[in-house]
Structure formats: structure tokens, C-alpha cells
């Protein structure tokens, strides 16, 4: 699966790991993350992420 990087802080969303603390289970593709999810490091929205 494709990884996405936060353009604000550099956090990389890895679908294999998900974001359990943010309510996103491992194995969840970036496109399937809820629209109200935010970067766990800096708090920006999904629109600030781009394909790594």
C-alpha cells in the first residue's frame, strides 16, 4: 500500500501500521481514513498529505 507524508511536519502515514491512537486500524488505506482525521504530530487535515 502507498504511504502518504504530511507536508507540514513530515509525518509518514504507513497503512500497514495505521494510526491506532487516532482510531485508524492497521491495514487501512489512506483513502479510507475518515475525512476528519488529523495528523497525529501536528494536527493538520488529510488535505495536507501527499503521496510519498
Secondary structure, 3 states (H helix, E strand, C coil): CCCEEECCCCCEECCCCCEHHHCECCCCCHHHCCCCCECCCCCCEHHHEEEC
